[in-house]
Amino acid sequence: MTQTTSAHHEDDATPPAPTGHSAPRDSRFDAVVRAAVGQGLLGEGGQVAGFIDTAGVRASVGTLHDAFSAAPEVLHTFAAKACSLIPVLRLLADRGMGCEVASPGELRLALDAGFAASRIVLDSPAKTREEIRLALALGVAVNADSLDELHRIDALRGPDTASVVGLRINPQVGGGSIGAMSTATATSKFGVALCDPGAREAIVQAFRDRPWLTRLHAHVGSQGCPLELIAAGVARTYELAEEINATLGTRRITSLDIGGGLPVNFADETVRPTYPEYVAALTAAVPGLLSGRYSLVTEFGRSLLAKNGFIGARVEYVKDAGGRRIALTHAGAQTATRTVLMPDAWPLRIGAFGPDGAPKVGPVLAQDVAGPCCFAGDVVAYGRELPELAEDDVVVLYDTGAYYFSTPWAYNSLPRPAVYGFRTGREGAVTFATVREAQSLDAVAAESGLAHADALIERV
């Protein structure tokens, strides 16, 4: 890492906790915000950027591994979609993680990040023949999403492939509080619907016909799904594996991919639920899960990174409209897409900082925090009680280390923001490393077809 500045934690007083629609800022990042402003990563020269706590990521990975330490054989994979940035993926590979991918692009990123093919799992409900062919050639594990996909694999799988092949089932245990994040409802597009008429028999037959089909996969959902619901889906998967092996009279299924799905607490800085709590819920629902009877695969994403990252953005203008104060910033729907489009499901805590990067103190004021996108709904937070924001201040969107800045939306052709990793030394010095440079306007134009600018002009 490069770019070091000195910042000390003790000189920042925490302001009084606001009431109403607010939540306290995450003071552990105060020194990082000040350092980022001091180095020009945030401010006039850097209107918006993402930041990743590398020590926090390492600690989260360690907590995950410790929670599952009773299992004799488990591969923890990181869901690449949660942070599709090669340096972050490489950090995770270095910490012993595997990688779950769901597209050709994610597979390429995983390979470039250094994951061994044998530690990569390909999931997707719409794999092409070429995707399947490549995965099997590389030795990447493949979870078929349907019985029809198994027929494709029949035709493409060679006798010497090293790929583990599994079948995803939909345990149909129901949904959580966010329908769009619930993947085990009666009509979910994912997997083979286990409780539909004839489905169970067809699944058993699929394993009977294919000695190389050795894994069951299930994923109930993530945000909004309680641990009991997730554990119920794993229990149904485990029971099905036992049934298949008993019916076939052999240990055909040797591994279970139990997905990810640990929700994140966005209300405050507390990590809950924890990985140990998740393992306790699994063990209560499936006492034999960690016994070694089946090797396990997990696919965590958001829970590993969300609280280990934040977005910082400059306040460009402040205005009043209809009696409401509005702070216009450079962090909106292009980088906080889910929060803008589904604010009740994805609320974010907001921190207010001055132009020097120091936390703002003083009386709080109900304010909207809006983004730069050209539609009225581009608001990250409504009526949030914060110290009064002003031009050139900085706002921080906490708990955004997963999904937010790593996969921005190109609305209004806004450039992708820069992303930096950081660590804090013993003396309070904050060191940054570039993970992704801010997208240039030349790159925006190239991505928008500049090389083919005259393609639609008719020539006489």
VMD Tcl script that draws the C-alpha trace (Angstrom):
set ca {
  {0.00 0.00 0.00}
  {1.05 3.58 -0.62}
  {-0.14 7.08 0.23}
  {0.22 7.46 3.99}
  {-0.96 10.25 6.23}
  {-1.12 10.61 9.99}
  {-4.55 10.73 11.61}
  {-5.41 10.26 15.26}
  {-8.64 8.92 16.70}
  {-8.63 10.73 20.01}
  {-9.18 14.25 18.69}
  {-12.68 13.66 17.30}
  {-15.55 14.08 19.72}
  {-18.63 12.00 18.94}
  {-21.65 14.29 18.49}
  {-24.87 13.65 20.41}
  {-26.90 10.79 18.99}
  {-29.60 12.32 16.79}
  {-33.23 11.37 17.13}
  {-35.88 10.41 14.63}
  {-34.77 9.02 11.29}
  {-31.04 8.91 11.93}
  {-28.49 6.45 13.28}
  {-25.06 7.11 14.74}
  {-22.11 7.39 12.44}
  {-19.43 4.68 12.51}
  {-16.62 6.47 14.36}
  {-14.05 3.76 13.58}
  {-13.75 5.29 10.09}
  {-13.37 8.93 11.20}
  {-9.60 8.94 10.81}
  {-9.90 7.33 7.39}
  {-12.27 10.01 6.13}
  {-9.97 12.76 7.38}
  {-6.97 11.09 5.74}
  {-8.83 10.65 2.45}
  {-9.72 14.34 2.39}
  {-6.20 15.32 3.34}
  {-4.74 13.35 0.46}
  {-7.25 14.58 -2.10}
  {-9.03 11.25 -2.50}
  {-12.22 13.01 -1.41}
  {-13.09 16.63 -2.14}
  {-12.73 18.83 -5.19}
  {-10.48 16.32 -6.92}
  {-12.42 13.24 -5.87}
  {-16.13 13.84 -5.66}
  {-17.02 10.25 -4.77}
  {-15.01 7.15 -3.90}
  {-15.35 3.77 -2.26}
  {-13.13 2.59 0.60}
  {-12.36 -0.95 1.81}
  {-10.97 -1.86 5.24}
  {-8.47 -4.59 4.42}
  {-7.86 -5.54 8.05}
  {-11.62 -5.76 8.54}
  {-11.95 -8.10 5.57}
  {-9.24 -10.35 6.94}
  {-10.94 -10.42 10.33}
  {-14.32 -11.28 8.80}
  {-12.81 -14.16 6.83}
  {-11.12 -15.42 9.99}
  {-14.39 -15.30 11.92}
  {-16.12 -17.29 9.18}
  {-13.47 -20.00 9.15}
  {-13.48 -20.21 12.95}
  {-17.27 -20.58 13.04}
  {-17.13 -23.66 10.79}
  {-14.00 -25.14 12.36}
  {-15.92 -28.21 13.57}
  {-16.58 -29.29 9.98}
  {-13.82 -31.63 8.73}
  {-14.07 -30.42 5.12}
  {-15.57 -27.10 4.05}
  {-14.81 -24.75 1.15}
  {-15.86 -21.18 1.82}
  {-16.37 -19.37 -1.48}
  {-16.89 -15.64 -1.90}
  {-19.80 -14.57 -4.12}
  {-17.94 -12.52 -6.75}
  {-21.02 -10.42 -7.52}
  {-20.77 -8.88 -4.05}
  {-17.47 -7.17 -4.91}
  {-16.24 -7.86 -8.43}
  {-12.89 -6.09 -8.01}
  {-9.80 -8.15 -8.77}
  {-7.61 -6.78 -5.92}
  {-10.37 -7.56 -3.41}
  {-10.83 -11.03 -4.87}
  {-7.10 -11.61 -4.69}
  {-7.08 -10.57 -1.02}
  {-9.83 -13.11 -0.36}
  {-7.99 -15.83 -2.27}
  {-4.91 -15.06 -0.18}
  {-6.99 -15.61 2.96}
  {-8.01 -19.11 1.85}
  {-11.36 -18.37 0.24}
  {-12.72 -19.95 -2.92}
  {-14.95 -18.04 -5.34}
  {-18.56 -18.42 -6.48}
  {-19.23 -16.97 -9.94}
  {-22.40 -16.52 -11.96}
  {-21.27 -15.30 -15.38}
  {-18.38 -15.55 -17.87}
  {-17.16 -12.16 -16.66}
  {-17.06 -13.24 -13.03}
  {-15.27 -16.44 -13.97}
  {-12.63 -14.42 -15.80}
  {-12.21 -12.11 -12.80}
  {-11.87 -15.07 -10.43}
  {-9.18 -16.67 -12.57}
  {-7.30 -13.38 -12.96}
  {-7.49 -12.87 -9.20}
  {-5.63 -16.15 -8.70}
  {-8.30 -18.57 -7.54}
  {-7.51 -22.16 -8.52}
  {-10.16 -23.57 -10.85}
  {-10.85 -26.33 -8.34}
  {-11.88 -23.66 -5.79}
  {-14.34 -21.92 -8.11}
  {-18.06 -22.76 -8.29}
  {-20.19 -21.69 -11.26}
  {-23.84 -20.89 -10.50}
  {-26.28 -19.26 -12.90}
  {-29.84 -19.99 -14.02}
  {-28.99 -19.30 -17.67}
  {-25.62 -20.85 -18.49}
  {-24.80 -21.10 -22.18}
  {-23.26 -24.20 -23.69}
  {-19.99 -22.31 -24.07}
  {-19.97 -21.36 -20.39}
  {-20.55 -24.96 -19.37}
  {-17.95 -26.24 -21.84}
  {-15.30 -23.83 -20.54}
  {-16.03 -24.55 -16.88}
  {-15.78 -28.30 -17.43}
  {-12.56 -27.90 -19.39}
  {-11.00 -25.85 -16.59}
  {-12.18 -28.11 -13.77}
  {-14.50 -25.50 -12.26}
  {-17.36 -26.94 -10.19}
  {-20.76 -26.50 -11.85}
  {-24.15 -26.41 -10.15}
  {-26.82 -27.18 -12.74}
  {-29.87 -25.00 -12.18}
  {-32.38 -27.32 -13.84}
  {-32.91 -30.82 -15.14}
  {-32.69 -29.45 -18.67}
  {-29.25 -28.07 -17.89}
  {-28.20 -31.55 -16.81}
  {-29.08 -32.74 -20.31}
  {-26.72 -30.11 -21.72}
  {-24.00 -31.26 -19.37}
  {-24.60 -34.85 -20.52}
  {-23.61 -33.78 -24.03}
  {-20.69 -31.54 -23.03}
  {-19.03 -33.39 -20.18}
  {-15.97 -35.40 -21.12}
  {-14.91 -38.51 -19.22}
  {-11.75 -36.87 -17.88}
  {-13.19 -33.66 -16.47}
  {-12.20 -32.86 -12.90}
  {-15.25 -30.67 -12.30}
  {-17.58 -31.49 -9.45}
  {-21.14 -31.30 -10.78}
  {-24.14 -30.61 -8.61}
  {-27.83 -29.88 -8.97}
  {-29.50 -26.85 -7.44}
  {-32.83 -27.45 -5.82}
  {-35.39 -24.95 -4.62}
  {-36.42 -26.22 -1.18}
  {-39.53 -23.99 -1.35}
  {-39.43 -23.04 2.31}
  {-40.81 -19.56 1.67}
  {-39.55 -16.00 1.49}
  {-38.21 -13.39 3.85}
  {-39.15 -9.74 4.23}
  {-37.59 -8.72 0.88}
  {-39.21 -10.66 -1.94}
  {-36.54 -9.79 -4.49}
  {-33.87 -11.37 -2.27}
  {-35.80 -14.56 -1.46}
  {-34.82 -17.45 -3.71}
  {-36.74 -20.34 -2.11}
  {-40.31 -19.23 -2.71}
  {-42.83 -21.48 -4.46}
  {-42.24 -19.77 -7.81}
  {-38.57 -18.79 -7.59}
  {-36.68 -18.90 -10.88}
  {-33.78 -20.75 -9.23}
  {-33.29 -24.50 -9.01}
  {-35.60 -27.49 -9.33}
  {-38.77 -26.84 -7.33}
  {-38.56 -29.67 -4.82}
  {-42.21 -29.77 -3.73}
  {-43.77 -29.57 -7.19}
  {-45.57 -32.75 -8.34}
  {-43.11 -35.34 -9.58}
  {-40.04 -33.19 -8.92}
  {-38.60 -35.27 -6.10}
  {-38.81 -38.46 -8.14}
  {-37.23 -36.73 -11.14}
  {-34.33 -35.50 -9.00}
  {-33.68 -39.00 -7.64}
  {-33.75 -40.35 -11.18}
  {-31.30 -37.70 -12.34}
  {-28.79 -38.92 -9.75}
  {-29.51 -42.55 -10.58}
  {-28.69 -41.89 -14.25}
  {-25.49 -39.94 -13.61}
  {-22.81 -41.47 -11.37}
  {-20.78 -38.25 -11.77}
  {-23.53 -36.08 -10.26}
  {-22.36 -35.87 -6.66}
  {-23.52 -32.58 -5.12}
  {-26.76 -30.92 -4.04}
  {-26.99 -27.13 -3.94}
  {-29.55 -24.83 -2.32}
  {-29.71 -21.13 -1.49}
  {-32.69 -19.68 0.37}
  {-31.82 -16.00 0.09}
  {-29.92 -13.35 1.95}
  {-31.09 -9.93 3.08}
  {-34.42 -10.12 4.86}
  {-34.23 -13.87 5.42}
  {-34.13 -14.99 9.08}
  {-31.65 -17.66 10.14}
  {-34.45 -20.13 10.84}
  {-35.70 -19.88 7.25}
  {-32.20 -20.35 5.84}
  {-31.59 -23.32 8.12}
  {-34.91 -24.87 7.08}
  {-33.78 -24.80 3.44}
  {-30.49 -26.46 4.33}
  {-32.37 -29.09 6.35}
  {-34.55 -30.00 3.36}
  {-31.44 -30.28 1.20}
  {-29.73 -32.53 3.72}
  {-32.83 -34.73 3.99}
  {-32.98 -35.05 0.20}
  {-29.31 -36.07 0.05}
  {-29.96 -38.76 2.63}
  {-32.98 -39.97 0.68}
  {-31.10 -40.13 -2.62}
  {-28.17 -42.03 -1.12}
  {-30.51 -44.46 0.63}
  {-32.61 -45.01 -2.48}
  {-29.58 -45.65 -4.69}
  {-27.91 -47.82 -2.08}
  {-24.62 -45.95 -2.44}
  {-23.04 -42.73 -1.25}
  {-23.71 -40.91 -4.50}
  {-23.99 -37.43 -2.99}
  {-20.75 -36.58 -1.22}
  {-21.03 -32.79 -0.83}
  {-23.60 -30.12 -0.10}
  {-23.38 -26.53 -1.32}
  {-25.47 -24.68 1.27}
  {-25.15 -21.27 -0.39}
  {-24.63 -18.04 1.50}
  {-27.38 -15.76 2.61}
  {-26.33 -14.27 5.92}
  {-28.19 -10.95 6.21}
  {-26.46 -7.74 7.27}
  {-27.59 -5.34 9.99}
  {-27.81 -1.86 8.43}
  {-29.31 -0.20 11.54}
  {-26.05 0.32 13.41}
  {-22.40 -0.77 13.47}
  {-23.13 -4.07 15.25}
  {-22.46 -7.25 13.29}
  {-25.59 -9.36 13.59}
  {-26.37 -12.09 13.00}
  {-22.88 -13.50 13.44}
  {-21.34 -16.52 11.78}
  {-21.36 -18.48 15.07}
  {-25.08 -17.71 15.42}
  {-25.63 -18.94 11.87}
  {-23.74 -22.17 12.56}
  {-25.77 -22.66 15.74}
  {-29.01 -22.31 13.75}
  {-27.75 -24.79 11.16}
  {-26.70 -27.28 13.81}
  {-30.06 -27.04 15.55}
  {-31.90 -27.72 12.28}
  {-29.45 -30.31 10.92}
  {-27.48 -31.92 13.78}
  {-25.31 -33.95 11.42}
  {-24.38 -31.14 9.05}
  {-20.89 -30.50 10.42}
  {-20.12 -34.15 11.18}
  {-18.17 -34.76 7.98}
  {-20.81 -36.99 6.47}
  {-20.85 -34.50 3.59}
  {-18.17 -32.01 2.62}
  {-19.60 -28.51 2.56}
  {-19.44 -25.44 0.33}
  {-20.61 -21.98 1.37}
  {-21.14 -18.88 -0.79}
  {-21.01 -15.78 1.40}
  {-20.71 -12.30 -0.07}
  {-22.42 -9.30 1.52}
  {-21.82 -10.45 5.10}
  {-18.06 -10.55 4.58}
  {-17.67 -7.08 3.11}
  {-20.63 -4.78 3.78}
  {-19.41 -3.42 7.11}
  {-15.82 -3.32 5.90}
  {-16.40 -0.55 3.40}
  {-17.98 2.85 2.90}
  {-18.66 5.47 0.24}
  {-17.51 9.04 0.68}
  {-18.98 11.86 -1.42}
  {-18.67 15.64 -1.60}
  {-21.69 17.86 -1.05}
  {-21.92 19.97 -4.20}
  {-24.92 22.15 -3.31}
  {-27.49 22.60 -0.55}
  {-30.99 23.93 -1.22}
  {-34.44 24.21 0.35}
  {-37.60 23.03 -1.38}
  {-41.08 23.00 0.13}
  {-39.68 23.50 3.59}
  {-37.21 20.62 3.28}
  {-33.43 20.89 3.20}
  {-31.72 18.91 0.43}
  {-28.00 18.16 0.19}
  {-26.97 17.31 -3.38}
  {-24.01 14.94 -3.40}
  {-22.13 12.77 -5.86}
  {-23.32 9.50 -4.31}
  {-26.70 8.50 -5.65}
  {-28.35 5.80 -7.67}
  {-25.27 5.20 -9.77}
  {-23.46 3.72 -6.76}
  {-26.23 3.15 -4.18}
  {-28.73 1.69 -6.62}
  {-30.58 -0.65 -4.28}
  {-31.02 1.98 -1.59}
  {-32.41 4.54 -4.04}
  {-34.80 2.12 -5.73}
  {-35.83 0.23 -2.55}
  {-35.15 2.64 0.34}
  {-37.21 0.76 2.92}
  {-35.41 -2.51 2.22}
  {-31.89 -1.06 1.98}
  {-31.60 1.92 4.38}
  {-28.10 3.26 4.95}
  {-26.56 5.14 7.85}
  {-25.14 8.52 6.86}
  {-22.18 10.35 8.41}
  {-21.64 14.10 8.09}
  {-18.12 15.53 7.83}
  {-16.72 18.97 7.20}
  {-14.54 20.04 4.24}
  {-11.47 19.06 6.28}
  {-12.81 15.54 6.87}
  {-13.56 16.10 10.55}
  {-16.93 14.90 11.86}
  {-19.53 17.66 11.97}
  {-20.98 18.49 15.37}
  {-23.79 20.70 16.52}
  {-27.59 20.74 16.35}
  {-29.15 18.26 13.96}
  {-31.47 19.14 11.10}
  {-33.77 16.89 9.08}
  {-32.26 16.76 5.60}
  {-32.60 14.76 2.40}
  {-29.33 13.42 1.04}
  {-29.69 13.21 -2.74}
  {-27.50 12.05 -5.60}
  {-26.47 13.45 -8.99}
  {-28.71 11.35 -11.23}
  {-31.30 13.11 -13.33}
  {-34.51 11.65 -11.89}
  {-36.50 12.78 -8.87}
  {-36.17 9.54 -6.93}
  {-32.38 9.72 -6.74}
  {-32.38 10.21 -2.96}
  {-30.20 8.12 -0.66}
  {-31.87 9.23 2.58}
  {-35.06 11.16 3.35}
  {-35.47 13.46 6.35}
  {-32.26 12.22 7.93}
  {-31.34 14.12 11.10}
  {-27.71 15.20 10.72}
  {-25.59 18.20 11.62}
  {-26.44 20.83 9.02}
  {-24.69 20.06 5.75}
  {-23.11 22.74 3.56}
  {-21.33 23.02 0.24}
  {-17.96 21.16 0.17}
  {-18.86 18.99 3.17}
  {-18.45 15.23 2.87}
  {-21.11 12.61 3.50}
  {-20.32 8.99 4.19}
  {-22.59 6.05 3.34}
  {-21.74 3.25 5.75}
  {-22.05 -0.53 5.29}
  {-21.49 -0.25 1.53}
  {-18.46 -2.53 1.16}
  {-20.49 -5.07 -0.81}
  {-22.36 -4.43 -4.07}
  {-22.47 -0.63 -3.87}
  {-19.31 0.93 -5.31}
  {-18.01 -2.29 -6.86}
  {-20.84 -2.65 -9.38}
  {-22.02 0.88 -10.22}
  {-24.89 1.72 -12.56}
  {-23.86 3.76 -15.61}
  {-26.91 6.04 -15.46}
  {-26.33 9.50 -17.01}
  {-22.94 8.16 -18.18}
  {-21.54 8.99 -14.77}
  {-17.97 7.67 -14.45}
  {-17.32 4.74 -12.17}
  {-15.87 5.96 -8.87}
  {-12.39 5.24 -7.65}
  {-12.01 2.56 -4.97}
  {-9.26 2.44 -2.36}
  {-8.22 -0.12 0.20}
  {-6.95 1.19 3.52}
  {-5.32 0.13 6.73}
  {-4.60 2.02 9.93}
  {-1.20 1.68 11.59}
  {-0.37 1.54 15.27}
  {0.33 5.27 15.45}
  {-2.91 6.17 13.71}
  {-1.40 6.57 10.25}
  {-3.81 5.63 7.46}
  {-2.39 4.02 4.34}
  {-4.33 3.79 1.08}
  {-3.90 1.59 -1.99}
  {-5.69 2.05 -5.30}
  {-8.09 -0.81 -6.03}
  {-9.72 0.78 -9.07}
  {-8.99 4.17 -10.60}
  {-11.85 6.56 -11.30}
  {-13.14 6.03 -14.81}
  {-11.97 8.70 -17.23}
  {-14.28 10.50 -19.64}
  {-12.24 8.98 -22.48}
  {-13.14 5.53 -21.12}
  {-16.80 6.53 -20.84}
  {-16.79 7.61 -24.49}
  {-14.99 4.44 -25.62}
  {-17.48 2.30 -23.73}
  {-20.30 4.20 -25.45}
  {-19.21 3.26 -28.96}
  {-16.78 6.05 -29.88}
  {-14.86 3.73 -32.21}
  {-18.08 3.20 -34.20}
  {-19.33 6.79 -34.12}
  {-20.21 6.84 -37.84}
  {-21.72 3.35 -37.95}
  {-25.30 4.60 -38.40}
  {-24.57 7.44 -40.82}
  {-25.78 6.64 -44.31}
  {-23.22 7.23 -47.06}
  {-24.32 8.40 -50.50}
}
mol new
graphics top color blue
foreach p $ca { graphics top sphere $p radius 0.5 }
foreach p [lrange $ca 0 end-1] q [lrange $ca 1 end] { graphics top cylinder $p $q radius 0.2 }
display resetview
